[in-house]
Amino acid sequence: EPEVTQTPSHQVTQMGQEVILRCVPISNHLYFYWYRQILGQKVEFLVSFYNNEISEKSEIFDDQFSVERPDGSNFTLKIRSTKLEDSAMYFCASSEAAYTDTQYFGPGTRLTVL
Amino acid sequence: GENVEQHPSTLSVQEGDSAVIKCTYSDSASNYFPWYKQELGKGPQLIIDIRSNVGEKKDQRIAVTLNKTAKHFSLHITETQPEDSAVYFCAASKTGNQFYFGTGTSLTVIP
């Protein structure tokens, strides 16, 4: 069964450093998403991406964040200058089309900012 | 924006009993309500979903009900098994838009 994959599973970084989290969505999916989950809290939407542009973003997704689809398979989330409060689990998700609604989530990347 | 509330935050049941988790939402325009199961160290996995044109949906031991008037929906798990132990999240969205998640319910099924 096709699945969303994410790398790395755990990323440790120093405050102020840039990190790139990588995702490979399901191959025939067209819509891509990033969510984050701070430990013990609810899953929060960050951004959705379609046709090589951001279609929706939350207030969490400020200028420190960016997303990119550098090739036909990868979808990345970049945090330019990490802060302690960026420590969280980051989930990538994809869906076949917006109207199908169903989003499939990857296993997540745990980001720890020291 | 949408606000999704989920109760209870923790739930313990004996194996074989039923478990019910309830969610409310605030935006009457929301029309898609998925439920996700998250096991330790893994991402959320879709277990069942319901759209606003349906009042109930069932898949084996799992069922979801939706009351659009009251803006609440519930997950029902019957004949619970130890492997049902996980954190369950409800979510609400409008077609094509972001998901708004509840705060999660940690379900423990006691053998």
Interface residues (C-beta under 8 A of the other chain):
Chain A: V4 Q6 Y31 Y33 Y35 Q41 K42 V43 E44 F45 S48 E56 S58 F91 A98 Y99 D101 T102 Q103 Y104 F105 G106 P107 G108
Chain B: Y32 P34 Y36 G41 K42 G43 P44 Q45 L46 D49 R51 F89 A91 S93 T95 G96 N97 Q98 F99 Y100 F101 G102 T103 G104
